Every structure is written in structure tokens, then in C-alpha cells.
Amino acid sequence: MLKVALARSDGRHSGKHVALVLTLLLLLAGVASSAVGKHHLARSKPLTAIQREKQLGPKPTPHWYWRWVPWRLGKGFAKGHLRAADLRPKQAPHRIPHWAWRRLHFFLRARASASKGHRTKQTTTTGTTTTTPSGGGDAYAQAIAYTQTRPSFNPSRTVNVASASALQSAISNLQPGDLVKATASFTVSNSSSAALVIKNRLSAAAEIDLTGVKIVYTGTQQVNAVWLNNASNLYIFGGDISTSDTGGVCLRDYGSQHVLWWGFNLHDCGATGFQAQAIGGPVDHDDFQGTIWKVGQHLAWDPHTEKGTGLHGANLWDANQTNAFTNNRFAFYAHDIPVGACVEYGNNQGVATGNVLYLKCVNETRVAQTQTGGNALQLWGNIDNTTKATLKVKYLEGNNLQGFAYRDAGLSSGTDASGISIEYGRASNTNQNPRYAGQNTWDLSAGVVYKALQPAP
């Protein structure tokens, strides 16, 4: 009877039913544990909730599961839209399988347990607060807790939009102090050019709330879904962005200043998921945060000899332009990335200083045969060509990687990477590619500075 209840469509579960199911699971777990002999318990260490969670389900975990969980919990892209029918992942089966309910159960147990004992250390310098995760639970979510509080903004005018045409018109006529707010779920799509182009250069901030909005390029050319074209002074929130597996980059930023975009979800990208390049102007004082998955779906867009090694979850600074790439903050949860690296950072010219990165990389499955791939974070180029590049990696987590947690073998010979620091790093199940077996998952050959890495290098 329990198995049948668990297999029932999640859409038909009431809150009481889910609570009853979880209670039954806990009772059965208690009964099972009491039946085990004391001698066996003395010799066997019980699995933790997170260990039990990872054991459940097919391997690799189906893509739909990673979307279904935040939808089910009203987190991430579904924040404020708990179990909204129009946001339910289309790939998720109508009847959620037994293993998925069990895995969600143990995930919630692990999170609840971690939240009880979790502590953070805060230090304030020059008016900013840095939170250092102490380990346990979803440390990444705690590290980027700053994204839970939007910047103060008092709109002088509110423009409500409920359709693609209304959104396009509002952005075309955007003025400083405007709040453009989606009041309904709708889709912005285009098959011949970028579905949404944002090129507003404002003298003061305006805000665009894309919660519940899907932005999709549906064509077959190497075209972006969203193109930020040297925009300035914008706060943007939300947005589910895709290029339908056949298009180009999901979200491309060509030069921008003082642009903040939090809470985007990039997926089914033909090429790289997120790309920021100092083309047409500097990329300066920007702040991007979002989730990236299922990128590099059209390998023909990759100019590299080994197709797939040149497409990434996110690609930063890579443009061979002399415009500055400075004082930016990036935070990405990249999962189920079948190409390149979760994040690549590098260039051969220009200045890149004052940049900060938070990265959680899970399931980087690229098995590179001749070039490099499968890494959480990789660097390349002659990054100290003019002024030594700096990158402060506040948080780096790599789990289930074919490659390294950190890889700098792509740097030019003699490059000094001492301007790169990894303040907090955690790695598990890395270097699965036989080419990398037995090597240090933290590639520190170029002088990167590290502070708190596990395992220790």
C-alpha cells in the first residue's frame, strides 16, 4: 500500500498525504532498525541521510529530478510559486517514481539536520559582509545567502506586463526608476534572432522582474536566447532561458556595467550556458547568479578539435579584447554538464581584477580524450599579460567530476597565477577520467593561493 501511495502523481498529493507518507517511512525505518541484531549494529556505522539519498535512483540521476525538487519545494526557479502547475517540469513523469520520493525525503532530513548545527563566520570590511561556510548541509546556498535579499529599490513607476509583446515594449521604453514586473506566466520566443535583447543604458537603476517568464530561442542557428548588449544600471530577477538544444548561448553578456541579474535558470542550451565577454565595452561591477544545466547540446558550434571541450556551463572573460573585465561577482550552481567545464575563466589580453566567484559543480561528465574537460573550474590563457589577473573564489564545490575540481593546465607557460585564490573548496568523486586518475584534484602548479580545501592538496 505504501509503494502505491508513493508512486501516485505528485500533483495529487496533499500536504497531509506527503506528511503521512514521510511519517510512515520514518516508522518503517525505525521498525527495520530495531530488528537488526545488536551485534551487527555495534560493528556497522549507520549511513547518514545524505549518504542514503545519494544511493537512491538510477545513475546518472535523470535531468527531470533536479528540476522537480526545487519545483516541489518552491525553491530556486520556483521560489514564490510553490508547485505552480505551469512551472512543473515537462520531463517529469506524471507518476513520480518511488525512488524520487525516497530521495527527496532523505534530502530534507539531511538539510534539517545540517541547519541545526550550521554556523557561519562573518567579517565586515569596507561595508561588505563575507560569509564563510563551515561545512555541512547545502553550504553553497548559505554561501550565496546574499541573493535572498534584493537591493533596495523604490520605483517611481511600475509597469505590469502579462505578455511577450508587453514585456518587449516595456524594455524598449525603460526609464530610470521603472519597475517592470511580470504579473503572469508567459513565453518570449523567436526563431530568427535573440528572443530578448536588453541594451538599455540608464543613468540610474531600473528593475525587471521576470519571475514566471520563459525566454526561448527556437531556431537552429548559433543565436542567443538573451543578449545583454552593453547595458547599464539594471536589476533583473528570474527568467527561465533556453535555446532548445539547437541554438547558441542561452544568456550572453557583451559588455555591461552595474547590471545585477539573480535567479536565472539556463538549460537546454545548444552552446555554452552563460557567457560574459568585454566586447563593445567593459564588463564592470556586474553581479550574476543562477542555475545552469544541460548545455552544449549542439557540438557543431564548438570550434575546438575535440568537440565539446570548448563549450561550458559558464565562460568568463574569454574574448581576446582589451576592455576591462573587473569588479564582478558570479555565482553558479552548474549540474549535469556534459561538455567542457562548469566554469572556464581566462583570456590572452586585457585586465581582469577584483572578480569574485561562487561555484557548485555537480555531475561534470565530459570525458576528454585529447584536450581538457570535465573540470569544475578551469583557467586558460596568459592571464598576467598586462596587469596580473585576480579571481577570488569564495566557494568551490565539485562533486562527481570526470576531471579536476580546479585545473590551470591551460595557462600559458610561465604564467603567475598567484592572483587567484580559493578560499573554500570541497571535492568528492573527482578525476574519474582514467587520464587524470591519481592526480591532485587541486591543480596548483601555477601558484594559485588556497586557504581551506578538502581533501587537502
N, C-alpha and C positions, 0 to 999 in steps of 0.2 A: 504493500500500500504506500509506503514511504517513497519507493522508487518512482511510482506512478505520479505522486504528488510533485516530486522534484522535476520530473520531465514535462510537467504542464507548462504551457506558454507563459512566459513572464508577464505578458500583457494581461493575463487573467488573475495573477496573484494579487491579493490584497495585502496591505501591510501586516494584518493579523496572520494571514496564511504564511507569509515569509517568516514571521517571528516564530510561529508554531513549528515550521519545518526546521529552523535553526535550533529551536529548543529540543526537538526530537533527536536531531543529530548529536547534540551535546549529551543528551541522556543515553543514547546508544553508545557513544564514545565512552561514557562513564561505566556502563554495564560491561563493555568489552574489556576495559582496562581492569575492572575488578575481577574478571575471570582469569586473568593472567597470573600464573604462579609467582609467588613472592621471590623465588629463587631467580626466575627469569628477569623480573623487574630489577633485581639487585645488580644483574650483570649488564642490562641493556639500558642505555640512556634514551629516554623518550624523545621523539622528534619534536622540534619546535613547530609552531603554527606555520611559519614561513617555509620551513622545510617540507611540511606536508602539502602546502599549497603548490610548491614547485614540482612535486611528484605527480600531480593530477593532470589529466588531459593528454591529448596527442602531442607529439613533438615533431616539428616546431608547433607552438601554440597557434591556432588559427587566427588570422588577422581580425576577424569579427569580434573575438573575445576582448581585444584591447580597446575596442570602441564601445562594446556593450557594457563593460564595467563602469566607466565614467557616466554613461547614459543612465545606467541603473541607479547610480549613487548621486546623480545630479552634480557631478564634478567636471572639471576641465571644460571641454567644449559645450557641455550640457549644464554648466553652472547656471542656476536660476531657472532651469527648465527640466526639473526632475521628471524623467520618464515621459517626456513630451512625445506624442505619437509621431509627429512629423520629423523628429530627430532620431528616432530609433534606427540603429544601423541596418541598412538594407541587406547586408550579407549575413546578419544574424538569423539563425533558423527560427521558424515560428515556435517550435518547441525547443526551448533551451535544454541541452543535454545535462544529464545527471552530474558529470564531472565538473561542468562550469559552475553549477550552483555550489558544489562542494568547495571548489577552488575559491569562489567569492567568499564563502563562509570563513575559510582559514585566512584569507587576506584581511578580512575585517577583524578577526581575532588578533592577528599579528599587529595590525595598526593600533587597535585599542590597547594592547599590551605595551607597545612602544611609547604611546603618548603618555602613559602613566609615569614612565621613568626618564623621559627625554628632558634634557636640559640644554640650554644654549648659552653661549657667552657672547655678550655684546660689548663692543667698544665703540666709542664715538670720536671721530676725528673730522675736523673741518665741516661739522654739521651733518655728516652722513653716518649711518649706523651699519656696521658689518656684523652679520650673524654667522657664527661658525658652528656647523652641525657637530654634535657629539657622538653621532652614530646611532644605529637602531631605527626601526620603522622606515618611513619614507623620508629619509634625510633630505632628499632633493627638494621635496615640497616645502620643508622647513627652511631650506637654504634660500628659496625664492619666495618666501612669505611676503616680501615687499610687494609682490604683484597683487596681493589681496586688497590693497588699499590704493584706490585710484588717486592720481594727483588732484589737488584742489582745483576746481574749475567752476566758476559761476557764469553760466551762459547769459548772454544778452538777448539771444533769440533762440528758440527751439523749433526745429523743423522736423516733424514726424513724417516718416516715409514707410510705405507699405507695399512698394513695388519696385522693380528694377529701374523703370523709367524715372520714378520719383527720386530714387537714390542718385542716379546719374545727374539729374537736374540740380539736386541739392549740392552735389560736389562741384558741379560747374559754376554754381553761384555762391560758393562758400565764402564767408566773410569772417574776420577775426571775431571771436566771441560766440560763434554759432555752435549749437549742439544739434547734430543730425542724428536722429535716433530711429532705428528700425522698430516699428510697432507691430510687425507681423513677420512670419517666416516667409521668405521668397527666394528665388534664384535669379542671379545675374549671369547670363551666359552669352557666348559669342563663338562662332566657328571660324571667323576670318581674321580676327585681331584680338588683342587682350580684352578680356571680359570687363576689366575695370582699370582705368588709368587715373592715377592721382598725381597731379603735378602742381598743386596749389602752393604758392609761395606767399605766406601770410606774414604780416608784421607782428601779430600776436596769435596766441593759440586758439584753435578751434577743435572741436571734438566730434568724432564719428563713431557711433556705436553700432556695430554690425552683428550684434547678438542675434542668432537665428537666421542669418543670411548666408546662402551658399553662392560661391563665385566660381564659375566653371568655364574653362576654355574647352570647347567640344570638337575642335578641328584636328587635323592631322599634321600640322606644320609645327616647327620649333618655335612656338609662341607662348608667352606667359599668360597665366590666368590674371595675375595682378601685376601692374607695373607702376612702381613708385618712381617717378621721373623728376629728380632734383626738387622734391617737395621740402617744405619747411614749416615748423611750428604747428604740428598736428598731434593730437591724441587720438589713437584708433584702438578699438577694443573688439575682440571676437572675429568671426568670419571663418567659414569652412571652405577651403580653397583646393581646387583640383584642376588638372589638365587632362583628365580622362584617360590616363595611361599612354596616350599617343602624342600629346602636346609637349611643350617645353618645360621651363621652370615654373613652379607654382607661384612663388612670390619673389619678384626680382626688384632690387633696390639699386637704382643708378643715381648715386649722389643724393644726399639728403642731409638736412641739419635740423636738430631738435625735433625729430619725429619719434614718437613713442607708439609702439603697437604691441599690445599684450593680448594673449589668449587666442591667437590664431591656430587653426588646425590645418596642416598641409598633408595631402595624401594623394595617392594615385597620380603621381607626377611623372610625366614622360621623361624628364631630365632631372636635374637637381631640385630639391625641395625649396630651399631658401638660398638666395644669392644676394650679397651686398658688395657692390663694387664702386670705387670712386671714379665713375665715368660721368663726365659732364659737370662735375663739381665734387667737393669733398663729402665724405661720409663722416659727420662730426656730431657728437652729443646726441646720438640716437639710442634707442632702448627697445629691443625686440625680445619677445618671449612667446613661445608656442610649442606645439607638439607636431612632430614630423614623422611620417611613416609611409612605407610603400612608395619609394621614389625610384628613379632610374628604370622605368618600365619600358622605355624605348631606347635600346642600346645604340641604335644607329646615330643618335645625337652626340655620342661620345667620340671626340677626335683622337683619343689615345689608341695606341696599337692594340693593347689588351682592353677590349670593350668592357665598360663597366667600372674601370678603375678611375675614370675621370669624372664620374657623377657621384654626388654626395647628398647626405641629408641636408647639410648646410655648407656653403662655400663662402669664405670671408676674405675680402681684400683682393682677391685674385683677378687682376685686370691689366697689370703692367702699365698703370697710369701713374703720373706724378702727383695727382691730387691727394691730399691728406686723408688718412683713414684713422681718425683719432677720437678718443674720449667716448667710446661707445660701450654699451652693455648688452650682452646677448645671453639668453637663457633658453636652452632647448632640451626637451625630452624627445629623443630620437629612438624609435624602436622599430624592429623588423625592417632593417635597412639592408637590401640585397646587393648594394653596389658600394664602391669606394670606401669612404669613411663616414662616420656620423657627422663629424665636422672637419673640414680642411681649412687651414689658415696659412696664408703666405703670399708672397709677391716677389718681384725682382727689382722694383724701384719704388720710390715714394716713401712717405713717412707713416708709420703706424704706431702711435704711442697712446698710453692711457686707456687701452681697451681691457674689458673685463668679460670673462666667460664663465657660465654655469652650464654643465652638460651632464645629462644622464643618458647613457647609450646602452640599449638592451637589444640583443639579437642582431649583431652585425655579421651577416652571413656571407660576405664576399670572400671567396676563396681565390686569391690572386695566384697566378701561375708564374708570371714573369715580372710584373710590376708590383705595386704595393696595394693592399686593400684589406678590408675587414677591421680597421682600427677605429677606436672611439674618437681620438683627436690626433690628427697628423699635421705636421708643418712641412713647408717646402720653400724653396727659393733662397735668395740672398737677402735675408730679412734685415741685415745691418748694412745695406748698401750705402745709405747716406747717413741716416741717424738710426742708432740702434733701436730696433722694434721692441716694444714691451707688450706683454699679454699677461694679465694676472688671472689665472684660472682659479677662481674661488672654490669651485666644486667640480670634480670629475669622477664620474662613476661609470665603469664599464663592466658589463655582465654578459656572458655568452658571446664572445667575440672570436672570429677566425683570426684576427690579428692582435695588435697590441692595445693596451689602454692609452698609452701615449707613444707616438712614433715621430722621430725627427730625422730619419734617414734621408728624407727628401731635401734637406737643406744643402745648399752649395758647400763645397769643400772649404773648410776653414771658417765657416760662419760661427759667430759667437752668439749663442742662444741664452746667455746669462740674463737677458732682459725678460725671459719667460719664467714664470714661477707657477708652481702647482701647490696651492695652499692646503687642499684637502683632496685626497684621491683614494678611491676604493676600486679594486678589480677582482673579479672572480670568473673562472671558466674562460680564460683568455688564451691566446696563442694556440688555437685549435688547428690552424693550418700546419701541416707537417713541416713546411719550410721554416716555421717560427718556433717549433716545439723546443722547449728547454731554454728559450731565451728570456731575458728580463722583460717583463711586460711594460716596465717603465724605461723607455729608451732615452738614456741620459747622456749620450755620447757627446752632444754639442754644448753641454754646460748648463742645461736648464736647472733652475733652483727649485728644490722641493722641500716641503715642510712636514706634512703628515700623510704618508702614503701607506696603504695596506693592500697587498703584502709589501713589506719593506723592500726597497730596491737593492 
